[in-house]
Amino acid sequence: MTYFLSGGSKSGKSMLAQKIAKALPAPHYYLATLRPTDAEDRAIVARHLQERDGWGFTTLECECGILSALELAPENGTFLLDSVTALLANEMFRPDGSVDRTAGDRLANDLVRFSQLAQSVVFVADFVFSDGRDYGALTEDYRSALGHIGVKLAQACGNVAELSASIPIWYKGGWQP
């Protein structure tokens, strides 16, 4: 089973993703993609750890090279990747300050391949396209790459939803608790 969930900040996408992932076959892996760089990032990590406490997820740190997560997992199972947004940022904006403008295409292909190899996977991404503001070329390249990845995941996944106020709007497939 494959799921792609997208939504704005605090839309409920992470919690729904956890519920869906736990309903899928064990073992359950949480792919931690956020590279914390400031207090806000550390707060997000702490909140997600608290929300997952007692759920039985094994956390695998995977800031780059998503296909390597399949090797890190002791056995195939259900993978919760939260978030595609952070993973793209890590792939595109390198710690040495360089920018990989090809990261979006490569990551889109890797995520589709991951969805084919994993027993089950739930992808979570942020919806960052509705404010109508011009951010400059580099940020627009990032947003464009994230949009491209979203299209590829929506095509590849059997279940696709956008969340707002913790309410999923299913565009493809669905899920019932």
Secondary structure as UniProt FT lines:
FT   STRAND          2..7
FT   TURN            9..10
FT   HELIX           13..23
FT   STRAND          28..32
FT   HELIX           39..52
FT   TURN            53..54
FT   STRAND          57..61
FT   HELIX           66..68
FT   HELIX           69..72
FT   STRAND          78..82
FT   HELIX           84..92
FT   TURN            95..96
FT   TURN            101..102
FT   HELIX           103..117
FT   STRAND          120..126
FT   HELIX           137..156
FT   STRAND          159..164
FT   TURN            165..166
FT   STRAND          167..172
//
